[in-house]
């Protein structure tokens, strides 16, 4: 077991403009759900990205990383940081460690569904699963 495997979990409650975050590093499970339109997306997402990058850089756990994202709304600045997050995961998966991205979306939201489809093209090392039900996350 490495030092970063012992990172404490990150649990943030959702606010009116930020998603709930539940990063359980010991279980290799990362969850983001809610809405993401913080006034300063970098201030919200950067510490999360830094923690995940640190954890992944030393992750020796053989179990797949399971990422669950259920965002009913996210603005363009959040999109940029989410892409950084997915790129980090994709680089990790390219090392041969499985990483599963569960993309939850509203079945009536074509834009979110298309975004999920684009993720599988933009980040081919991730195993992207599209789930047409936000409540399943």
C-alpha positions as CSV (number, residue, x, y, z in Angstrom):
1,X,0.0,0.0,0.0
2,X,1.4,3.4,-0.9
3,X,1.2,6.6,0.9
4,X,-1.2,8.2,-1.5
5,X,-3.5,5.2,-1.2
6,X,-4.0,6.5,2.4
7,X,-5.2,9.9,1.2
8,X,-8.3,10.8,3.2
9,X,-11.5,10.9,1.3
10,X,-12.8,14.1,-0.1
11,X,-16.5,14.7,0.7
12,X,-18.0,18.1,-0.3
13,X,-21.7,18.8,-0.1
14,X,-23.3,20.4,-3.1
15,X,-24.0,24.1,-3.1
16,X,-26.3,26.1,-5.4
17,X,-23.4,26.4,-7.9
18,X,-21.0,23.5,-7.1
19,X,-21.5,19.7,-7.3
20,X,-21.3,17.2,-4.5
21,X,-17.9,15.5,-4.5
22,X,-17.2,12.1,-2.9
23,X,-13.7,10.9,-3.6
24,X,-13.1,7.6,-1.8
25,X,-9.5,6.9,-2.7
26,X,-9.3,3.7,-0.7
27,X,-12.2,2.3,-2.7
28,X,-10.9,3.7,-6.0
29,X,-14.3,5.5,-6.4
30,X,-14.6,9.1,-7.5
31,X,-18.1,10.8,-7.7
32,X,-19.1,14.2,-8.9
33,X,-22.8,15.0,-9.1
34,X,-25.1,18.0,-9.1
35,X,-24.6,21.3,-11.0
36,X,-21.3,23.0,-11.7
37,X,-21.2,26.7,-12.4
38,X,-19.0,28.1,-9.7
39,X,-17.9,31.8,-10.0
40,X,-14.3,30.5,-10.1
41,X,-14.2,27.0,-11.6
42,X,-10.4,26.8,-11.2
43,X,-10.7,27.6,-7.4
44,X,-13.2,24.8,-7.0
45,X,-11.8,22.1,-9.3
46,X,-8.0,22.7,-9.0
47,X,-7.6,21.2,-5.5
48,X,-9.7,18.2,-6.6
49,X,-7.6,17.7,-9.7
50,X,-4.3,18.1,-7.7
51,X,-5.5,15.4,-5.2
52,X,-6.5,13.0,-7.9
53,X,-3.3,13.5,-9.8
54,X,-1.2,12.9,-6.7
55,X,-3.2,9.8,-5.9
56,X,-3.1,8.4,-9.4
57,X,0.7,9.0,-9.7
58,X,1.3,6.5,-6.9
59,X,-1.7,4.3,-7.2
60,X,-0.6,0.7,-7.0
61,X,-4.0,-0.7,-6.3
62,X,-4.9,-3.3,-8.9
63,X,-8.6,-2.6,-8.8
64,X,-10.1,-0.4,-11.5
65,X,-10.7,3.3,-10.8
66,X,-14.4,3.9,-11.0
67,X,-15.5,7.5,-11.8
68,X,-19.1,8.5,-11.6
69,X,-20.2,11.9,-13.0
70,X,-23.8,13.1,-12.9
71,X,-24.0,16.8,-13.8
72,X,-27.4,18.2,-14.7
73,X,-25.7,21.4,-15.7
74,X,-22.1,22.6,-16.1
75,X,-20.9,25.9,-17.6
76,X,-18.0,26.3,-20.0
77,X,-15.4,27.1,-17.4
78,X,-16.3,23.9,-15.6
79,X,-16.1,22.0,-18.9
80,X,-12.5,23.0,-19.3
81,X,-11.6,21.7,-15.8
82,X,-13.6,18.5,-16.3
83,X,-11.6,17.9,-19.5
84,X,-8.4,18.3,-17.5
85,X,-9.8,15.8,-15.0
86,X,-10.7,13.3,-17.7
87,X,-7.4,13.8,-19.4
88,X,-5.6,13.0,-16.1
89,X,-7.7,9.8,-15.9
90,X,-7.0,9.0,-19.5
91,X,-3.2,9.3,-19.0
92,X,-3.5,7.0,-16.0
93,X,-5.5,4.4,-18.1
94,X,-2.8,4.6,-20.8
95,X,-0.4,3.1,-18.3
96,X,-2.5,-0.1,-18.3
97,X,-4.6,0.5,-15.2
98,X,-8.3,0.3,-15.9
99,X,-10.4,3.4,-15.4
100,X,-14.2,3.3,-15.9
101,X,-16.1,6.5,-16.4
102,X,-19.8,6.3,-15.8
103,X,-21.4,9.4,-17.4
104,X,-24.9,9.9,-16.2
105,X,-27.3,12.2,-18.1
106,X,-31.0,13.1,-18.3
107,X,-32.5,10.9,-21.1
108,X,-34.1,14.1,-22.5
109,X,-30.8,16.0,-22.6
110,X,-29.3,15.4,-26.0
111,X,-26.4,17.8,-25.3
112,X,-25.3,16.0,-22.2
113,X,-25.6,12.6,-24.0
114,X,-23.5,13.9,-26.9
115,X,-20.9,15.2,-24.5
116,X,-20.7,11.7,-23.0
117,X,-20.2,10.3,-26.5
118,X,-17.5,12.8,-27.2
119,X,-15.7,11.8,-24.0
120,X,-15.3,8.2,-25.3
121,X,-13.7,9.6,-28.5
122,X,-11.5,12.3,-26.8
123,X,-10.3,9.9,-24.1
124,X,-10.0,6.5,-25.7
125,X,-8.2,4.8,-22.8
126,X,-11.2,5.4,-20.5
127,X,-14.0,2.9,-20.6
128,X,-16.9,5.3,-20.9
129,X,-20.4,4.0,-20.0
130,X,-23.4,6.3,-20.8
131,X,-26.3,6.0,-18.3
132,X,-29.5,7.8,-19.2
133,X,-30.6,8.4,-15.7
134,X,-29.1,11.0,-13.4
135,X,-30.7,9.4,-10.3
136,X,-28.7,6.2,-10.7
137,X,-25.5,7.9,-9.6
